Amino acid sequence: MPSFPEGLEIDHKQNLNGTMGAYAEQILIATGKDDWTSRIEEEDDAYLQRKVKDILGRKGELSD
């Protein structure tokens, strides 16, 4: 098990199945980082992530 920051409580026993809405599609972008902000598109060097969100996100050109 990886080490976590001190004081970060994570429940490793609860089943995650059904705890969040399903997505029709997911995109994996390898950044080589292991310390993302909560919104990856807000990273200083996140040009690709911002463009993907603009195109596929809510009201985006290719949004459902």
C-alpha positions in Angstrom: 0.0 0.0 0.0 1.4 3.5 -0.9 2.1 6.0 1.9 -0.4 8.8 2.3 0.0 12.2 3.9 -0.3 12.3 7.7 -3.9 12.9 8.9 -5.5 11.8 5.6 -8.2 9.3 6.5 -9.1 6.9 3.7 -11.8 4.2 4.0 -10.3 1.2 2.3 -13.1 -1.1 3.3 -16.3 0.5 1.9 -17.3 -0.8 -1.6 -17.1 2.0 -4.1 -19.4 0.3 -6.6 -22.4 2.6 -7.2 -21.1 5.5 -5.2 -20.7 7.9 -8.1 -22.4 8.4 -11.5 -21.2 6.4 -14.4 -19.4 8.1 -17.3 -20.1 7.3 -21.0 -16.4 7.7 -21.7 -13.2 8.4 -19.9 -9.8 9.7 -21.1 -6.5 8.8 -19.6 -3.8 11.5 -20.0 -0.4 10.4 -18.7 1.3 13.4 -17.1 4.1 11.7 -15.2 3.0 13.5 -12.1 1.7 12.0 -8.8 0.7 15.3 -7.1 -2.2 16.7 -9.1 -4.4 19.5 -7.9 -8.1 18.7 -7.5 -8.8 20.0 -10.9 -6.0 18.8 -13.3 -7.0 21.4 -15.9 -5.9 24.2 -13.5 -2.2 23.0 -13.6 0.1 25.6 -15.1 1.2 23.1 -17.9 -2.2 21.6 -18.5 -2.9 22.9 -22.0 -4.1 19.5 -23.3 -6.3 18.9 -20.3 -8.0 22.3 -20.8 -8.5 21.8 -24.5 -10.1 18.3 -23.9 -12.4 19.8 -21.3 -13.4 22.7 -23.6 -14.2 20.3 -26.4 -15.8 17.5 -24.5 -17.1 19.2 -21.4 -20.4 20.8 -20.7 -21.5 22.9 -23.7 -18.4 21.8 -25.5 -18.2 21.3 -29.3 -18.4 17.5 -29.0 -20.4 17.3 -25.8 -23.4 14.9 -25.7 
